[in-house]
Amino acid sequence: MSDSKISNTNTISLFKFVSKLPSFLPGMPKRIQGMYLANRNARNQAVGLGVCLELACKRNPTSIALIYEGQEYTYARFNSWVNRIAHSLAAMGTKKGEVIAIFVENRPELLACIAAIAKVGAVSALLNTSQRGRVLRHSIDLVSPTRVIVGEELYDACEDVSECLPSGWNSRLYLPDMDTLSKNNVIYTVPEGWFDFAADVASQHNENPLSTKKSRSGEAFCYFYTSGTTGMPKAAILTHGRYMKAYGGVGLACLQFTKNDRAYVTLPFYHGTALVVAWGSVISGSAGLVIARQFSASKFWPEVQRTKATAICYVGELCRYLLAQPASSEDKNHQVNTIFGNGLRPNLWLEFKNRFGIERVMEFYGSSEGNVGFLNVFNHDCTVGFTTVPYAIVKYDLEQSKAVRGRNGFLRKVKKGDSGLLLGKITANTPFDGYTDPEKTEQTILRNVFNMGDAWFNTGDLMRDQGFNHAQFVDRLGDTYRWKGENVSTTEVENCLNTISQVLDVVVYGVEIPNTNGRAGMASVTINSDDAFDAGAFHRYVVESLPAFAVPVFVRVSQEMEKTGTFKYKKTDLKKNGFDLSLVKEPVWVKLPGGGSYQLMDAEIESAIRAGDFRF
């Protein structure tokens, strides 16, 4: 979107770039080590989570590795537990490369099982704990696991899809919902046909298994599932080598935690932000990981204070939820100096830093399956940061839904300050490991981009080139639409609407109106419970703050927004239902052509719109 009212190019000047260099220099030895680990070709060397955990344990065995609901685990204690799980799995006959599905909520057992599976050389399929029924069945069928580890808290959901679970006396492993490491003879019941995994683990020895040293960079470490907001989930492959990129590139080279640091993480560990970026960075410094079962805005800062956390892992919506809480004199009463994560919107960036006294925002960009990532190494504001990997931001035609090729048949890069489609070059050092489905993998690759025979990973994201290898996230391609001959970025419109005092949540998307070109903007908003929707105030604000083509035509006043486990909005149903009053049971307001403010839509108005009586 080009209009200055909602465009935030925030290009990086030479002065701005150079001014940040002095603060970057003190940690250079560790940064160099981290970049070496992140980029080395370690095909014949042992790498991965198991190797890194054992190294952290060797360096600082008595340091706190994990904190959960008042329980503390040192590195020695946690690593010994992981070893017992690994020996239990090995005794069952688990082989290298075998897939083990894990269906456990955020608790220590989840992390211990993932680390143990890595030590054995098997692959963790990290099932999204919010999945149920058909979607859960699909996710399990995608990877054909030989075993499944299920927590008591999710047993009922698993029973509903029992026909797709592996069979055999020790293929269905059950974990009671309790502290299984220190259960102290607590009695619990194991369902019929399930194996008492916790009891078997307790009987194993705790030495480091020899198999840890056999994991190689090109081998799969785990499968992450895409959110499935635009279709059924895909299983993305993450290798041990990709894990090392986060461990070295983010942990050692950038965040540089020490054994005195503690990172508070409320995000689900079935996704890479928590499991790979956060935990990998923590282990790289033998620091402490503080985990919560789930996110709670009201309990967040008290838990941060109680656990003496020095860093927070975030996604953008988490930060917005925290800002929505009433301001308090306790807002800066904590030890946090760094937050790291992705999706912090530019309009909230400085407000969050100032209100909560945050010195460093380590925003990053990347995906579980992608081969290109950015990290805000130099602590600039409102940027996903800097990258050293080969990438390109190319011109993209939103109307045709494809990258623009010139007369020579090759794609064209955008100018500094402009936005386009982000691509990551596929090389030996920046491979695209893809999905378990080869067809899905090939669909995500663009070939003959700048030269015949080259190959690039299509991120599906629009980014703005800020200069000096920095970029700013603009939007997901599926969330950008064209209206009145202009490209509209939903993220940038959402940034504007989020500043309206009565608005709590907002999702913007494009909907089709019969006999018009492109898609009209529609905003689904939730408002403060004590307020009624003030259509007049909302209208005055948007027409003053947005160019005419970006002003939403429809406003749906929703009770709540449905989200995925990582706080992403599920837009598929919102788009599908549009302004169809037979499907939408909540109030829909419309800004009719030639009219003044928004008016409440009824069946008569909807019928007139569909008949083409209004010229949008």
C-alpha positions, 0 to 999 in steps of 0.5 A: 500500500503506497499511501503515506497515511498507512505506509511505514517504510522505515528504511535503514539509513547508513547513519542509523546502521553505523550508529548501532555497531558499537553496541554490537561489538562486545559480544563478537567472540561468541557471535563469531562462534554462533555464526560458525555453528549456524553456517558450517557444513557439519555433515559428518559431525554430531549435532542437534538438540541431544548434543547441545543439551549434553554440552550444557549439562557438562558445562553447568550441571547445577544451573537451573534448566527448567522451571514449571509451576514452582518445580525447578530442574537442574541441567543434571537432573533434567538430562538424566531424566531425558536419558531414562526416556531415551533408554526406555524408547531404545529398549522398546526397539525404537530405530533411527529415523522412526517417527514418534508422534507426541500429543502432550500440552506444555509441561516438562514431560513434553520437552523431556520426550522431544529431547529423548527422541532426538538422542535416540535418533528418531523423529518427533511429530509434534501434534498441535494440541488444539487439533481434534477429529478429522484434522488430528486424524489427518496429521497422524496419517501424514507421518505414519508414526510407529509410536504415539506419546499421549498425555492424560489431558489429551487422551479423550481427543486421541481416543476419538481417532484411535483407529489411526493410532499405531497398534502394539503392546508398547506403541501407545505410550501414556503419560499421566498429567502430573510431575512424573519425575517426582511422583512419589508413588502417586497412584494413577490409572492407565487406560486399557491397551495403553503402556505405562510410559512413566513407570517404565522410564523410572526403571531405566538407567540415566547415562548419556546414550551413545546414539546421541553422537550419531545424529547428523545435520541433514537428518530430520529432528522433528515435524512441525505442522502448519496451522491449517488456516487455509486448508489441512495441515502440512508436516514441515521437516526440521533437521538437526542442522536447522536446529543448529542455525537457531542454536548458533545464529539466534542463541550464541550470535544474538541473544547471548544468554548466560546461566543467570538468565531465564526466558519465560515462554507461554507459547506452545512447544509444538511450534518452532518459535518456542521449541527451536528459537526459545529453547535452543537459545536458552540451552546455548547459554546454559540458561533457564527456561520458564514455561507456562501451560498456557498464556494468561494476560492477567498472570503473565507479569506476576509469573515473570516477577516470581520466576525472575525472568530476564527475557520473554518470548513473544508473538505479536498478539501476545504483546497486544493482549498485555498492552490491553491490560489496565496500566499498573505501577507494577508494569516495570517491576520486573527484571526483563531487559529483552523480548524476542519473537515475531509479529510485533506490529510497528504501531505497538512497538515503541508503546510496548517498550516504553510502558514495560521498560524493555531495552531490546526487541529481538524481532525475527522472521522465519518459518519452520520449513523456510530457508530464509530468516531475519533477526533484529541483531542491531536492535533497530525499531520496527524491523524484522532485522538483518540476514546473511543468507541469500534472498530477494524481494521481487515484484508481485502482481496481487491481481494475477497472484503471481510474481512479475517476470520481465521480457527476459523471463526472469523476476525483477527485484523491488527498489529500496522502500518498496514491498514485494514477495520474499524469496530465499535462494536454495543452496547447499548451505541454505537448503529447503527441506520441505514437507513430508509430501513431495508435491507440496514441497515442489509447489513452494519452489520457484525455478528459473528466477534470475538465472536458468536452473536456479531455485528459490523458496517462495515464502508467500510473504510480502516484505519491504526492503529497508536497505542494508539487508534489513526488511519489514514484514508487510503481509501474508499474500493470502491476506492482501487484496486489491480494491479500487485498483490499489493493493491493500495490506490487511496488516497495515489497515489492522495497525490503524484500526487497533489504535481505536480505543473501543476496539480490542481485536480486529481482523481485516480481509477482502470479500467479493461483491457481485459486479465489482472488481477486486475485493472490498475490505471487511473488518471483524472487530471485538469491542470493549464489553462496556461499550456499544459499537460507535459507528460514527466515531469509527467512521470518522477515525477511518476516513481521517486515517486511511486512504479511501481505497483502504477504508473497510466497506463492511464491519462485523462486530464479533463476540470473539476471534477464533485463533490457532494455538499460536495466536494467529487468527483463523480467517478462512471462515470469516472470508467464506461467510463475508457479509452473508447475513444467513451465515453471519449471526452478528451485526454487520455494518456497511458503508454504502457508496455516497452515504455518510457513516456506516449503517446496520445492514439488513436483508433488504440492503444485502439483497440490493448490494447483491443485485448491483443497486449500489455502485461501489 
